[in-house]
């Protein structure tokens, strides 16, 4: 099971990214544990300069804006 953390203050884009991760994982048949991190100190410590950010299994893979669908599939499948 992959652990995915979506970093952000809870804005609409952050919610959209969380749903994108869930939908993509479901479509690919992957088992993921999606968590949201809204604490600004923890977001900064993770290296996220612009939200939303995505970390998969402890590795920051995206920060700022909505991720490309193909890239998201690749990150989740790796």
Buried (B, 14 or more C-beta within 10 A) or exposed (E): EBEBBBBBBEEEBBBEBBEBBBEBBEEEEBEBEBEBBBEEEEBEEBEBEEBBBBBBEEEBBBBEEEBEEEEBBEBBEE
